[in-house]
Amino acid sequence: MSDDNLYIIDYALHGQPKSFIIRAAHMDNAEAWHWASCDAGIGRIGRYGREKIKKVSKPLAERYGITAVSWRQSH
């Protein structure tokens, strides 16, 4: 069995509410901001799951119009 969990990430892009579900082993605020940036087309998703990439930070995401990022575990 996998240790991955489902998380719901809500955010706003230029004032428009967005939401998506992601499967991840770990989630925190920094991860949520990065994944919201990926969903918005700003962040980069590494290939093969092992590639180390630079995560998008909250200040950088805010410069591109991402705000109000929140996350919760899906039940």
mmCIF file as gemmi writes it, N, C-alpha and C atoms, coordinates in Angstrom:
data_model
loop_
_atom_site.group_PDB
_atom_site.id
_atom_site.type_symbol
_atom_site.label_atom_id
_atom_site.label_alt_id
_atom_site.label_comp_id
_atom_site.label_asym_id
_atom_site.label_entity_id
_atom_site.label_seq_id
_atom_site.pdbx_PDB_ins_code
_atom_site.Cartn_x
_atom_site.Cartn_y
_atom_site.Cartn_z
_atom_site.occupancy
_atom_site.B_iso_or_equiv
_atom_site.pdbx_formal_charge
_atom_site.auth_seq_id
_atom_site.auth_asym_id
_atom_site.pdbx_PDB_model_num
ATOM 1 N N . MET Axp A 1 ? 0.83 -1.192 0 1 0 ? 1 A 1
ATOM 2 C CA . MET Axp A 1 ? 0 0 0 1 0 ? 1 A 1
ATOM 3 C C . MET Axp A 1 ? 0.871 1.251 0 1 0 ? 1 A 1
ATOM 4 N N . SER Axp A 2 ? 0.383 2.258 -0.662 1 0 ? 2 A 1
ATOM 5 C CA . SER Axp A 2 ? 1.087 3.524 -0.739 1 0 ? 2 A 1
ATOM 6 C C . SER Axp A 2 ? 0.755 4.395 0.47 1 0 ? 2 A 1
ATOM 7 N N . ASP Axp A 3 ? 1.702 5.249 0.845 1 0 ? 3 A 1
ATOM 8 C CA . ASP Axp A 3 ? 1.479 6.182 1.946 1 0 ? 3 A 1
ATOM 9 C C . ASP Axp A 3 ? 0.876 7.491 1.464 1 0 ? 3 A 1
ATOM 10 N N . ASP Axp A 4 ? 0.548 7.572 0.18 1 0 ? 4 A 1
ATOM 11 C CA . ASP Axp A 4 ? -0.01 8.797 -0.377 1 0 ? 4 A 1
ATOM 12 C C . ASP Axp A 4 ? -1.422 9.053 0.13 1 0 ? 4 A 1
ATOM 13 N N . ASN Axp A 5 ? -1.735 10.324 0.284 1 0 ? 5 A 1
ATOM 14 C CA . ASN Axp A 5 ? -3.063 10.762 0.693 1 0 ? 5 A 1
ATOM 15 C C . ASN Axp A 5 ? -3.599 11.733 -0.349 1 0 ? 5 A 1
ATOM 16 N N . LEU Axp A 6 ? -4.906 11.922 -0.341 1 0 ? 6 A 1
ATOM 17 C CA . LEU Axp A 6 ? -5.527 12.901 -1.236 1 0 ? 6 A 1
ATOM 18 C C . LEU Axp A 6 ? -5.728 14.212 -0.485 1 0 ? 6 A 1
ATOM 19 N N . TYR Axp A 7 ? -5.37 15.307 -1.143 1 0 ? 7 A 1
ATOM 20 C CA . TYR Axp A 7 ? -5.525 16.633 -0.562 1 0 ? 7 A 1
ATOM 21 C C . TYR Axp A 7 ? -6.286 17.521 -1.537 1 0 ? 7 A 1
ATOM 22 N N . ILE Axp A 8 ? -7.095 18.405 -0.991 1 0 ? 8 A 1
ATOM 23 C CA . ILE Axp A 8 ? -7.813 19.396 -1.785 1 0 ? 8 A 1
ATOM 24 C C . ILE Axp A 8 ? -7.111 20.729 -1.565 1 0 ? 8 A 1
ATOM 25 N N . ILE Axp A 9 ? -6.719 21.368 -2.653 1 0 ? 9 A 1
ATOM 26 C CA . ILE Axp A 9 ? -6.062 22.673 -2.57 1 0 ? 9 A 1
ATOM 27 C C . ILE Axp A 9 ? -6.972 23.708 -3.226 1 0 ? 9 A 1
ATOM 28 N N . ASP Axp A 10 ? -7.297 24.74 -2.481 1 0 ? 10 A 1
ATOM 29 C CA . ASP Axp A 10 ? -8.11 25.85 -2.959 1 0 ? 10 A 1
ATOM 30 C C . ASP Axp A 10 ? -7.213 27.084 -3.046 1 0 ? 10 A 1
ATOM 31 N N . TYR Axp A 11 ? -7.419 27.88 -4.08 1 0 ? 11 A 1
ATOM 32 C CA . TYR Axp A 11 ? -6.667 29.121 -4.229 1 0 ? 11 A 1
ATOM 33 C C . TYR Axp A 11 ? -7.428 30.061 -5.155 1 0 ? 11 A 1
ATOM 34 N N . ALA Axp A 12 ? -6.946 31.27 -5.262 1 0 ? 12 A 1
ATOM 35 C CA . ALA Axp A 12 ? -7.529 32.241 -6.205 1 0 ? 12 A 1
ATOM 36 C C . ALA Axp A 12 ? -6.44 32.667 -7.177 1 0 ? 12 A 1
ATOM 37 N N . LEU Axp A 13 ? -6.796 32.741 -8.45 1 0 ? 13 A 1
ATOM 38 C CA . LEU Axp A 13 ? -5.888 33.205 -9.491 1 0 ? 13 A 1
ATOM 39 C C . LEU Axp A 13 ? -6.505 34.45 -10.102 1 0 ? 13 A 1
ATOM 40 N N . HIS Axp A 14 ? -5.888 35.59 -9.862 1 0 ? 14 A 1
ATOM 41 C CA . HIS Axp A 14 ? -6.415 36.895 -10.299 1 0 ? 14 A 1
ATOM 42 C C . HIS Axp A 14 ? -7.865 37.073 -9.842 1 0 ? 14 A 1
ATOM 43 N N . GLY Axp A 15 ? -8.145 36.649 -8.604 1 0 ? 15 A 1
ATOM 44 C CA . GLY Axp A 15 ? -9.466 36.816 -8.017 1 0 ? 15 A 1
ATOM 45 C C . GLY Axp A 15 ? -10.471 35.726 -8.344 1 0 ? 15 A 1
ATOM 46 N N . GLN Axp A 16 ? -10.136 34.815 -9.242 1 0 ? 16 A 1
ATOM 47 C CA . GLN Axp A 16 ? -11.047 33.733 -9.625 1 0 ? 16 A 1
ATOM 48 C C . GLN Axp A 16 ? -10.748 32.492 -8.78 1 0 ? 16 A 1
ATOM 49 N N . PRO Axp A 17 ? -11.756 31.952 -8.083 1 0 ? 17 A 1
ATOM 50 C CA . PRO Axp A 17 ? -11.508 30.772 -7.25 1 0 ? 17 A 1
ATOM 51 C C . PRO Axp A 17 ? -11.192 29.537 -8.086 1 0 ? 17 A 1
ATOM 52 N N . LYS Axp A 18 ? -10.219 28.765 -7.609 1 0 ? 18 A 1
ATOM 53 C CA . LYS Axp A 18 ? -9.798 27.527 -8.253 1 0 ? 18 A 1
ATOM 54 C C . LYS Axp A 18 ? -9.666 26.459 -7.174 1 0 ? 18 A 1
ATOM 55 N N . SER Axp A 19 ? -9.796 25.208 -7.583 1 0 ? 19 A 1
ATOM 56 C CA . SER Axp A 19 ? -9.668 24.102 -6.649 1 0 ? 19 A 1
ATOM 57 C C . SER Axp A 19 ? -9.255 22.859 -7.417 1 0 ? 19 A 1
ATOM 58 N N . PHE Axp A 20 ? -8.453 22.018 -6.779 1 0 ? 20 A 1
ATOM 59 C CA . PHE Axp A 20 ? -8.078 20.744 -7.387 1 0 ? 20 A 1
ATOM 60 C C . PHE Axp A 20 ? -7.707 19.745 -6.3 1 0 ? 20 A 1
ATOM 61 N N . ILE Axp A 21 ? -7.63 18.5 -6.687 1 0 ? 21 A 1
ATOM 62 C CA . ILE Axp A 21 ? -7.27 17.407 -5.776 1 0 ? 21 A 1
ATOM 63 C C . ILE Axp A 21 ? -5.931 16.845 -6.227 1 0 ? 21 A 1
ATOM 64 N N . ILE Axp A 22 ? -5.06 16.565 -5.277 1 0 ? 22 A 1
ATOM 65 C CA . ILE Axp A 22 ? -3.741 16.008 -5.584 1 0 ? 22 A 1
ATOM 66 C C . ILE Axp A 22 ? -3.425 14.868 -4.625 1 0 ? 22 A 1
ATOM 67 N N . ARG Axp A 23 ? -2.732 13.876 -5.142 1 0 ? 23 A 1
ATOM 68 C CA . ARG Axp A 23 ? -2.266 12.764 -4.316 1 0 ? 23 A 1
ATOM 69 C C . ARG Axp A 23 ? -0.808 13.035 -3.967 1 0 ? 23 A 1
ATOM 70 N N . ALA Axp A 24 ? -0.505 13.04 -2.678 1 0 ? 24 A 1
ATOM 71 C CA . ALA Axp A 24 ? 0.859 13.316 -2.227 1 0 ? 24 A 1
ATOM 72 C C . ALA Axp A 24 ? 1.13 12.592 -0.915 1 0 ? 24 A 1
ATOM 73 N N . ALA Axp A 25 ? 2.388 12.296 -0.687 1 0 ? 25 A 1
ATOM 74 C CA . ALA Axp A 25 ? 2.781 11.646 0.567 1 0 ? 25 A 1
ATOM 75 C C . ALA Axp A 25 ? 2.79 12.639 1.72 1 0 ? 25 A 1
ATOM 76 N N . HIS Axp A 26 ? 3.005 13.91 1.407 1 0 ? 26 A 1
ATOM 77 C CA . HIS Axp A 26 ? 3.16 14.938 2.437 1 0 ? 26 A 1
ATOM 78 C C . HIS Axp A 26 ? 2.582 16.255 1.918 1 0 ? 26 A 1
ATOM 79 N N . MET Axp A 27 ? 1.951 17.007 2.789 1 0 ? 27 A 1
ATOM 80 C CA . MET Axp A 27 ? 1.442 18.328 2.389 1 0 ? 27 A 1
ATOM 81 C C . MET Axp A 27 ? 1.65 19.293 3.548 1 0 ? 27 A 1
ATOM 82 N N . ASP Axp A 28 ? 2.09 20.49 3.208 1 0 ? 28 A 1
ATOM 83 C CA . ASP Axp A 28 ? 2.176 21.589 4.159 1 0 ? 28 A 1
ATOM 84 C C . ASP Axp A 28 ? 1.913 22.871 3.366 1 0 ? 28 A 1
ATOM 85 N N . ASN Axp A 29 ? 2.003 24.02 4.005 1 0 ? 29 A 1
ATOM 86 C CA . ASN Axp A 29 ? 1.685 25.274 3.318 1 0 ? 29 A 1
ATOM 87 C C . ASN Axp A 29 ? 2.616 25.541 2.138 1 0 ? 29 A 1
ATOM 88 N N . ALA Axp A 30 ? 3.91 25.282 2.299 1 0 ? 30 A 1
ATOM 89 C CA . ALA Axp A 30 ? 4.858 25.52 1.21 1 0 ? 30 A 1
ATOM 90 C C . ALA Axp A 30 ? 4.543 24.625 0.011 1 0 ? 30 A 1
ATOM 91 N N . GLU Axp A 31 ? 4.222 23.361 0.273 1 0 ? 31 A 1
ATOM 92 C CA . GLU Axp A 31 ? 3.859 22.434 -0.808 1 0 ? 31 A 1
ATOM 93 C C . GLU Axp A 31 ? 2.58 22.899 -1.502 1 0 ? 31 A 1
ATOM 94 N N . ALA Axp A 32 ? 1.608 23.348 -0.72 1 0 ? 32 A 1
ATOM 95 C CA . ALA Axp A 32 ? 0.329 23.792 -1.285 1 0 ? 32 A 1
ATOM 96 C C . ALA Axp A 32 ? 0.527 24.992 -2.208 1 0 ? 32 A 1
ATOM 97 N N . TRP Axp A 33 ? 1.368 25.946 -1.801 1 0 ? 33 A 1
ATOM 98 C CA . TRP Axp A 33 ? 1.642 27.105 -2.662 1 0 ? 33 A 1
ATOM 99 C C . TRP Axp A 33 ? 2.325 26.66 -3.946 1 0 ? 33 A 1
ATOM 100 N N . HIS Axp A 34 ? 3.256 25.72 -3.854 1 0 ? 34 A 1
ATOM 101 C CA . HIS Axp A 34 ? 3.935 25.227 -5.05 1 0 ? 34 A 1
ATOM 102 C C . HIS Axp A 34 ? 2.951 24.533 -5.992 1 0 ? 34 A 1
ATOM 103 N N . TRP Axp A 35 ? 2.112 23.643 -5.458 1 0 ? 35 A 1
ATOM 104 C CA . TRP Axp A 35 ? 1.174 22.905 -6.308 1 0 ? 35 A 1
ATOM 105 C C . TRP Axp A 35 ? 0.105 23.815 -6.892 1 0 ? 35 A 1
ATOM 106 N N . ALA Axp A 36 ? -0.314 24.834 -6.148 1 0 ? 36 A 1
ATOM 107 C CA . ALA Axp A 36 ? -1.261 25.811 -6.708 1 0 ? 36 A 1
ATOM 108 C C . ALA Axp A 36 ? -0.611 26.535 -7.883 1 0 ? 36 A 1
ATOM 109 N N . SER Axp A 37 ? 0.669 26.845 -7.766 1 0 ? 37 A 1
ATOM 110 C CA . SER Axp A 37 ? 1.396 27.484 -8.863 1 0 ? 37 A 1
ATOM 111 C C . SER Axp A 37 ? 1.484 26.562 -10.076 1 0 ? 37 A 1
ATOM 112 N N . CYS Axp A 38 ? 1.694 25.284 -9.839 1 0 ? 38 A 1
ATOM 113 C CA . CYS Axp A 38 ? 1.728 24.311 -10.941 1 0 ? 38 A 1
ATOM 114 C C . CYS Axp A 38 ? 0.367 24.235 -11.623 1 0 ? 38 A 1
ATOM 115 N N . ASP Axp A 39 ? -0.691 24.2 -10.837 1 0 ? 39 A 1
ATOM 116 C CA . ASP Axp A 39 ? -2.041 24.13 -11.401 1 0 ? 39 A 1
ATOM 117 C C . ASP Axp A 39 ? -2.345 25.381 -12.232 1 0 ? 39 A 1
ATOM 118 N N . ALA Axp A 40 ? -1.802 26.513 -11.804 1 0 ? 40 A 1
ATOM 119 C CA . ALA Axp A 40 ? -2.035 27.774 -12.514 1 0 ? 40 A 1
ATOM 120 C C . ALA Axp A 40 ? -1.132 27.919 -13.739 1 0 ? 40 A 1
ATOM 121 N N . GLY Axp A 41 ? -0.201 26.996 -13.937 1 0 ? 41 A 1
ATOM 122 C CA . GLY Axp A 41 ? 0.686 27.048 -15.084 1 0 ? 41 A 1
ATOM 123 C C . GLY Axp A 41 ? 1.96 27.834 -14.867 1 0 ? 41 A 1
ATOM 124 N N . ILE Axp A 42 ? 2.276 28.146 -13.628 1 0 ? 42 A 1
ATOM 125 C CA . ILE Axp A 42 ? 3.462 28.934 -13.317 1 0 ? 42 A 1
ATOM 126 C C . ILE Axp A 42 ? 4.61 28.03 -12.86 1 0 ? 42 A 1
ATOM 127 N N . GLY Axp A 43 ? 4.293 27.101 -11.969 1 0 ? 43 A 1
ATOM 128 C CA . GLY Axp A 43 ? 5.307 26.208 -11.423 1 0 ? 43 A 1
ATOM 129 C C . GLY Axp A 43 ? 5.624 25.066 -12.368 1 0 ? 43 A 1
ATOM 130 N N . ARG Axp A 44 ? 6.692 24.375 -12.062 1 0 ? 44 A 1
ATOM 131 C CA . ARG Axp A 44 ? 7.156 23.257 -12.876 1 0 ? 44 A 1
ATOM 132 C C . ARG Axp A 44 ? 7.044 21.967 -12.08 1 0 ? 44 A 1
ATOM 133 N N . ILE Axp A 45 ? 6.579 20.921 -12.738 1 0 ? 45 A 1
ATOM 134 C CA . ILE Axp A 45 ? 6.493 19.592 -12.137 1 0 ? 45 A 1
ATOM 135 C C . ILE Axp A 45 ? 7.676 18.791 -12.656 1 0 ? 45 A 1
ATOM 136 N N . GLY Axp A 46 ? 8.46 18.23 -11.744 1 0 ? 46 A 1
ATOM 137 C CA . GLY Axp A 46 ? 9.634 17.458 -12.14 1 0 ? 46 A 1
ATOM 138 C C . GLY Axp A 46 ? 9.264 16.164 -12.842 1 0 ? 46 A 1
ATOM 139 N N . ARG Axp A 47 ? 10.129 15.733 -13.719 1 0 ? 47 A 1
ATOM 140 C CA . ARG Axp A 47 ? 9.908 14.473 -14.424 1 0 ? 47 A 1
ATOM 141 C C . ARG Axp A 47 ? 10.296 13.304 -13.529 1 0 ? 47 A 1
ATOM 142 N N . TYR Axp A 48 ? 9.615 12.221 -13.709 1 0 ? 48 A 1
ATOM 143 C CA . TYR Axp A 48 ? 9.935 10.938 -13.065 1 0 ? 48 A 1
ATOM 144 C C . TYR Axp A 48 ? 9.817 10.954 -11.555 1 0 ? 48 A 1
ATOM 145 N N . GLY Axp A 49 ? 9.325 12.011 -10.972 1 0 ? 49 A 1
ATOM 146 C CA . GLY Axp A 49 ? 9.114 12.069 -9.531 1 0 ? 49 A 1
ATOM 147 C C . GLY Axp A 49 ? 10.371 12.216 -8.702 1 0 ? 49 A 1
ATOM 148 N N . ARG Axp A 50 ? 11.541 12.004 -9.284 1 0 ? 50 A 1
ATOM 149 C CA . ARG Axp A 50 ? 12.791 12.09 -8.524 1 0 ? 50 A 1
ATOM 150 C C . ARG Axp A 50 ? 13.595 13.34 -8.857 1 0 ? 50 A 1
ATOM 151 N N . GLU Axp A 51 ? 13.244 13.987 -9.942 1 0 ? 51 A 1
ATOM 152 C CA . GLU Axp A 51 ? 13.985 15.175 -10.358 1 0 ? 51 A 1
ATOM 153 C C . GLU Axp A 51 ? 13.797 16.285 -9.333 1 0 ? 51 A 1
ATOM 154 N N . LYS Axp A 52 ? 14.888 16.848 -8.895 1 0 ? 52 A 1
ATOM 155 C CA . LYS Axp A 52 ? 14.832 17.945 -7.924 1 0 ? 52 A 1
ATOM 156 C C . LYS Axp A 52 ? 14.608 19.254 -8.676 1 0 ? 52 A 1
ATOM 157 N N . ILE Axp A 53 ? 13.528 19.923 -8.339 1 0 ? 53 A 1
ATOM 158 C CA . ILE Axp A 53 ? 13.215 21.202 -8.956 1 0 ? 53 A 1
ATOM 159 C C . ILE Axp A 53 ? 13.066 22.258 -7.872 1 0 ? 53 A 1
ATOM 160 N N . LYS Axp A 54 ? 13.223 23.499 -8.256 1 0 ? 54 A 1
ATOM 161 C CA . LYS Axp A 54 ? 13.035 24.586 -7.302 1 0 ? 54 A 1
ATOM 162 C C . LYS Axp A 54 ? 11.548 24.842 -7.14 1 0 ? 54 A 1
ATOM 163 N N . LYS Axp A 55 ? 11.087 24.807 -5.906 1 0 ? 55 A 1
ATOM 164 C CA . LYS Axp A 55 ? 9.667 25.019 -5.621 1 0 ? 55 A 1
ATOM 165 C C . LYS Axp A 55 ? 9.324 26.501 -5.727 1 0 ? 55 A 1
ATOM 166 N N . VAL Axp A 56 ? 8.105 26.77 -6.15 1 0 ? 56 A 1
ATOM 167 C CA . VAL Axp A 56 ? 7.616 28.151 -6.228 1 0 ? 56 A 1
ATOM 168 C C . VAL Axp A 56 ? 7.234 28.595 -4.819 1 0 ? 56 A 1
ATOM 169 N N . SER Axp A 57 ? 7.777 29.712 -4.386 1 0 ? 57 A 1
ATOM 170 C CA . SER Axp A 57 ? 7.504 30.226 -3.044 1 0 ? 57 A 1
ATOM 171 C C . SER Axp A 57 ? 6.23 31.076 -3.044 1 0 ? 57 A 1
ATOM 172 N N . LYS Axp A 58 ? 5.717 31.341 -1.857 1 0 ? 58 A 1
ATOM 173 C CA . LYS Axp A 58 ? 4.524 32.17 -1.718 1 0 ? 58 A 1
ATOM 174 C C . LYS Axp A 58 ? 4.732 33.562 -2.323 1 0 ? 58 A 1
ATOM 175 N N . PRO Axp A 59 ? 5.847 34.264 -2.016 1 0 ? 59 A 1
ATOM 176 C CA . PRO Axp A 59 ? 6.027 35.604 -2.607 1 0 ? 59 A 1
ATOM 177 C C . PRO Axp A 59 ? 6.065 35.577 -4.139 1 0 ? 59 A 1
ATOM 178 N N . LEU Axp A 60 ? 6.711 34.579 -4.722 1 0 ? 60 A 1
ATOM 179 C CA . LEU Axp A 60 ? 6.77 34.49 -6.175 1 0 ? 60 A 1
ATOM 180 C C . LEU Axp A 60 ? 5.388 34.197 -6.754 1 0 ? 60 A 1
ATOM 181 N N . ALA Axp A 61 ? 4.661 33.286 -6.126 1 0 ? 61 A 1
ATOM 182 C CA . ALA Axp A 61 ? 3.307 32.957 -6.587 1 0 ? 61 A 1
ATOM 183 C C . ALA Axp A 61 ? 2.395 34.179 -6.515 1 0 ? 61 A 1
ATOM 184 N N . GLU Axp A 62 ? 2.535 34.963 -5.451 1 0 ? 62 A 1
ATOM 185 C CA . GLU Axp A 62 ? 1.711 36.164 -5.305 1 0 ? 62 A 1
ATOM 186 C C . GLU Axp A 62 ? 2.008 37.18 -6.413 1 0 ? 62 A 1
ATOM 187 N N . ARG Axp A 63 ? 3.236 37.232 -6.884 1 0 ? 63 A 1
ATOM 188 C CA . ARG Axp A 63 ? 3.58 38.131 -7.985 1 0 ? 63 A 1
ATOM 189 C C . ARG Axp A 63 ? 2.853 37.757 -9.273 1 0 ? 63 A 1
ATOM 190 N N . TYR Axp A 64 ? 2.516 36.483 -9.405 1 0 ? 64 A 1
ATOM 191 C CA . TYR Axp A 64 ? 1.793 36.007 -10.592 1 0 ? 64 A 1
ATOM 192 C C . TYR Axp A 64 ? 0.279 35.984 -10.389 1 0 ? 64 A 1
ATOM 193 N N . GLY Axp A 65 ? -0.208 36.511 -9.276 1 0 ? 65 A 1
ATOM 194 C CA . GLY Axp A 65 ? -1.644 36.637 -9.063 1 0 ? 65 A 1
ATOM 195 C C . GLY Axp A 65 ? -2.307 35.523 -8.286 1 0 ? 65 A 1
ATOM 196 N N . ILE Axp A 66 ? -1.509 34.666 -7.652 1 0 ? 66 A 1
ATOM 197 C CA . ILE Axp A 66 ? -2.074 33.579 -6.841 1 0 ? 66 A 1
ATOM 198 C C . ILE Axp A 66 ? -2.215 34.074 -5.41 1 0 ? 66 A 1
ATOM 199 N N . THR Axp A 67 ? -3.39 33.881 -4.837 1 0 ? 67 A 1
ATOM 200 C CA . THR Axp A 67 ? -3.651 34.3 -3.459 1 0 ? 67 A 1
ATOM 201 C C . THR Axp A 67 ? -4.511 33.248 -2.769 1 0 ? 67 A 1
ATOM 202 N N . ALA Axp A 68 ? -4.679 33.425 -1.472 1 0 ? 68 A 1
ATOM 203 C CA . ALA Axp A 68 ? -5.625 32.65 -0.659 1 0 ? 68 A 1
ATOM 204 C C . ALA Axp A 68 ? -5.476 31.137 -0.826 1 0 ? 68 A 1
ATOM 205 N N . VAL Axp A 69 ? -4.243 30.648 -0.767 1 0 ? 69 A 1
ATOM 206 C CA . VAL Axp A 69 ? -4.021 29.199 -0.888 1 0 ? 69 A 1
ATOM 207 C C . VAL Axp A 69 ? -4.329 28.533 0.445 1 0 ? 69 A 1
ATOM 208 N N . SER Axp A 70 ? -5.164 27.518 0.376 1 0 ? 70 A 1
ATOM 209 C CA . SER Axp A 70 ? -5.454 26.7 1.568 1 0 ? 70 A 1
ATOM 210 C C . SER Axp A 70 ? -5.545 25.254 1.124 1 0 ? 70 A 1
ATOM 211 N N . TRP Axp A 71 ? -5.336 24.353 2.071 1 0 ? 71 A 1
ATOM 212 C CA . TRP Axp A 71 ? -5.397 22.927 1.741 1 0 ? 71 A 1
ATOM 213 C C . TRP Axp A 71 ? -6.026 22.156 2.894 1 0 ? 71 A 1
ATOM 214 N N . ARG Axp A 72 ? -6.547 21.003 2.56 1 0 ? 72 A 1
ATOM 215 C CA . ARG Axp A 72 ? -7.132 20.107 3.561 1 0 ? 72 A 1
ATOM 216 C C . ARG Axp A 72 ? -7.078 18.695 3.023 1 0 ? 72 A 1
ATOM 217 N N . GLN Axp A 73 ? -7.09 17.751 3.929 1 0 ? 73 A 1
ATOM 218 C CA . GLN Axp A 73 ? -7.072 16.359 3.513 1 0 ? 73 A 1
ATOM 219 C C . GLN Axp A 73 ? -8.471 15.939 3.081 1 0 ? 73 A 1
ATOM 220 N N . SER Axp A 74 ? -8.543 15.222 1.982 1 0 ? 74 A 1
ATOM 221 C CA . SER Axp A 74 ? -9.821 14.709 1.496 1 0 ? 74 A 1
ATOM 222 C C . SER Axp A 74 ? -10.202 13.498 2.314 1 0 ? 74 A 1
ATOM 223 N N . HIS Axp A 75 ? -11.471 13.36 2.632 1 0 ? 75 A 1
ATOM 224 C CA . HIS Axp A 75 ? -11.896 12.215 3.461 1 0 ? 75 A 1
ATOM 225 C C . HIS Axp A 75 ? -12.549 11.16 2.635 1 0 ? 75 A 1
